[in-house]
Every structure is written in structure tokens, then in C-alpha cells.
Amino acid sequence: MAVTLSETAARRVNAFLAKRGKGVGLRLAVKTSGCSGMAYALEFVDEEDADDLRFESHGVTVLVDRKSHVYLDGTELDFVREGLNEGFKFHNPNVKDQCGCGESFTV
């Protein structure tokens, strides 16, 4: 399976990359954190690492390290606006539970 972006997320990532003036894409990862055990990490990257898995989604390069891919396989990253708030939202089919604040999850 793959890690993908919605069209809305891809437009937003492309806008950020254009504003930065450089970058090859977006890195998605998981890190140990929060009350449920894992949290998502996003960063814009200027070069790929040797162990990165590379996915293309709506014209955006998505990089995922092999350890994180186990937890992110099948995930779609979306960009949503809810009232006055906006941000990236993960639709991860592997999540079994998440904390009340939504910042961390378990698989």
C-alpha cells in the first residue's frame, strides 16, 4: 500500500514548498510521544534519505522512513478547515485508539 495526500493537502503542501523556495517534498513519520504512545511528525525536506520510501500523490513527493511506514501504510493526509481552525489531518486505517486530545495514537 501507499501513503497518499488528498488534493486539498497536496495544494497546501505545494504552496508551502513554493513559499520556502526549495524542497523535494514532505516527510511523514511517527515518533514515540504523547499519552497513547505515538505521534505524527511532518516536515518539509530538501533531500531524500537512503532508507526513505518514496510515494507520489497529486504531484507531491511523500517520503516515509521504513520504520514509520509500518504504522503509516494506507494513510491519507488531508488538509481541513473546521471553524476558525485549519490543519493537516491523518486518516490512518491502522489506528486502534487515540488519546482524548487527538495528538497521539496506538496501533
N, C-alpha and C positions, 0 to 999 in steps of 0.2 A: 504494500500500500504506500501511500504518499502523504506528505504534509502539504496542504494547499491554503490558498488565500481566497477569500470572496473577492468579487470585483471591486467592492467598496474598499476593502482593506488594501488591495493592490493599488488602487488610485491614491490612497493615503500614503502608502509606502513610497510610491514613485514621487509624490510631492515632497516628502521628507528628503529623499535622495537628491532630488533636483535642488532643494534649498541648501543641502550640505555641499553640493557641487562635486561630490565624489562618492564612490561606494559601489560594490559589486552586488549587494543585496542585503537581505535580512537574515540574521541568525536567530533561530528559536532553540531554546534549551530548557532543561529543568534543573533546579538546584534544590538541595536539602534546605528546607526553611518552613516557617510557619507552624501552626498548631496541628496541621494534618500531615505534615511530613515533606511535601514537595511544593515548589512554587515555579511558575513560568518565568523565563528570562528572555527578553528581546533586546537585540542590539543591531545597529547597522554596521556592516563590515566592509573593509576595504580590500581584503584578500581572503581566499579560502584557506582553511587548514587541511593538512594531508588526510585526516580521517573524517572530513565532512562528507555527508551525503548531500547531494545537490538535487533540488526539485525546481521546476519552472511552473509558475502559476500566474496566469494573466499578465505575462511579460515581466514578472518579478522573479529573481533568483532567491530561493529559500534554502538556507544552509542549516543542517542539523547534524550535530555530532552523533556518532554511533551509539553512545551510551544513552543519550536523551531520546533517540529515535524509538527505543523500546517503549517508552512512555508516551510518545507523541504520534506514533504511527496511526494514520487515519484522521488526524486532527485538521480542522479547518479554522483558520484565523479570520475573524470578521472585524469590521470597524463599525461601531454602533453609536448612535446618539440617543440618550434617554433623558428627556427633560433638558436640564442645563449641563448634564454630564455627557462626555464622549470619550471613547477609548477603544482599545482593542479587546476583543472577547474571544476566548478559546472555546471551540466546540470539539471536545475530546471524548471519543467514544470509550476510552479506556478508564475514565474516572469512575471510581466506585463510590467515593464520598468526598465532600469538601467541607471546609470549616464554615462557620456562620458568616464570616465577613467575605468569603469567596476568594481570599488571597492564596490559599493553599489547598492541596488535594491529596488523595491517596488513590493508588491503583490496585 
